[in-house]
Amino acid sequence: MPHPVLVTEWPTGDSLRLWLTQNAVGVQADLELVDEIVGDASASVFEDIDPAKLPDDPDLCPRTVARAIVLEAARLLYRRQSPHGMAAFGDVALRLRSVDIDVEKLIHAYTFDASP
């Protein structure tokens, strides 16, 4: 069954910078690094995507997939501040998840089916 698809362009470093700025988070990274991180996030998200469920036009990206890539890129960008997978908030330290649940939910309609 085809999914209703709201499409946009594939995200870039500018997409990440815009999203972070709109959410009152400054980008403290080299522009080239931000572009590389978005590329890495795209590859990571795309590993779980069934290409047959994407639009026929390769320049178009489902909006939820684009948002998932930006969220994953933001996670990777700020992961630099917690190199051992731990984040400290005052006297409290937390282990960070390796998978973002929101990313999973956003791409769910485009992932490979579990059944053969």
C-alpha positions as CSV (number, residue, x, y, z in Angstrom):
1,M,0.0,0.0,0.0
2,P,1.6,3.3,-1.0
3,H,2.3,5.8,1.7
4,P,1.2,9.4,1.4
5,V,4.4,11.3,0.9
6,L,5.1,14.9,1.7
7,V,8.4,15.5,0.0
8,T,11.2,18.0,0.3
9,E,14.9,18.1,-0.7
10,W,17.5,15.9,0.9
11,P,18.9,17.6,4.0
12,T,22.3,19.4,3.9
13,G,24.6,21.0,6.4
14,D,22.5,24.2,5.9
15,S,19.4,22.2,6.9
16,L,21.0,21.2,10.2
17,R,22.3,24.7,10.9
18,L,18.8,26.2,10.3
19,W,17.1,23.6,12.5
20,L,19.6,24.1,15.3
21,T,19.3,27.9,15.0
22,Q,15.5,27.8,15.1
23,N,15.7,25.7,18.2
24,A,17.9,28.2,20.0
25,V,21.0,26.0,19.8
26,G,24.2,27.4,18.4
27,V,26.3,25.5,16.0
28,Q,29.9,25.4,17.4
29,A,31.5,23.5,14.5
30,D,33.3,24.1,11.3
31,L,31.0,24.3,8.2
32,E,32.8,21.4,6.5
33,L,32.4,19.2,9.6
34,V,28.6,20.0,9.8
35,D,28.3,18.9,6.1
36,E,30.2,15.7,6.8
37,I,28.0,14.9,9.8
38,V,24.8,15.4,7.8
39,G,26.3,13.0,5.2
40,D,27.1,10.4,7.9
41,A,23.6,10.8,9.4
42,S,22.1,10.3,5.9
43,A,24.1,7.1,5.5
44,S,23.1,5.9,8.9
45,V,19.3,6.6,8.4
46,F,19.4,5.2,4.9
47,E,20.7,1.8,6.1
48,D,17.2,1.2,7.5
49,I,15.3,2.6,4.5
50,D,13.7,0.4,1.8
51,P,14.6,2.3,-1.4
52,A,11.5,1.0,-3.1
53,K,9.4,3.0,-0.6
54,L,11.1,6.3,-1.6
55,P,9.7,8.7,-4.3
56,D,10.7,7.8,-7.8
57,D,12.5,11.2,-8.2
58,P,15.9,10.7,-6.5
59,D,16.1,14.5,-5.8
60,L,13.0,14.2,-3.5
61,C,13.1,13.0,0.1
62,P,10.1,12.2,2.3
63,R,9.8,15.0,4.8
64,T,9.8,12.6,7.8
65,V,13.0,11.0,6.4
66,A,14.6,14.4,6.0
67,R,13.6,15.3,9.6
68,A,15.1,12.0,10.9
69,I,18.4,12.8,9.1
70,V,18.5,16.2,10.7
71,L,17.8,14.8,14.2
72,E,20.4,12.1,13.7
73,A,22.9,14.7,12.5
74,A,22.2,16.9,15.6
75,R,22.7,13.9,17.8
76,L,26.1,13.1,16.1
77,L,27.1,16.8,16.2
78,Y,26.6,17.0,20.0
79,R,27.9,13.5,20.6
80,R,31.3,15.1,20.4
81,Q,30.6,16.6,23.9
82,S,30.2,13.1,25.3
83,P,32.9,10.9,23.7
84,H,32.4,8.0,26.0
85,G,28.6,7.9,25.7
86,M,28.0,9.7,29.0
87,A,26.6,13.2,29.5
88,A,26.9,15.0,32.8
89,F,24.4,17.5,34.2
90,G,25.7,18.9,37.4
91,D,26.2,15.9,39.7
92,V,24.2,13.6,37.5
93,A,25.8,11.5,34.7
94,L,23.6,9.6,32.2
95,R,24.5,7.0,29.6
96,L,23.3,8.2,26.2
97,R,21.2,6.0,23.9
98,S,22.8,4.9,20.7
99,V,19.5,5.0,18.8
100,D,17.1,7.9,18.8
101,I,13.5,6.7,19.2
102,D,12.2,9.8,17.3
103,V,14.3,8.9,14.3
104,E,13.0,5.3,14.4
105,K,9.4,6.6,14.5
106,L,10.0,9.1,11.7
107,I,11.4,6.5,9.3
108,H,9.2,3.6,10.3
109,A,6.9,3.8,7.2
110,Y,10.0,3.6,4.9
111,T,11.8,0.8,6.6
112,F,12.1,-2.8,5.3
113,D,9.2,-5.0,6.2
114,A,10.0,-7.6,8.9
115,S,8.1,-10.3,7.0
116,P,9.6,-11.8,3.8
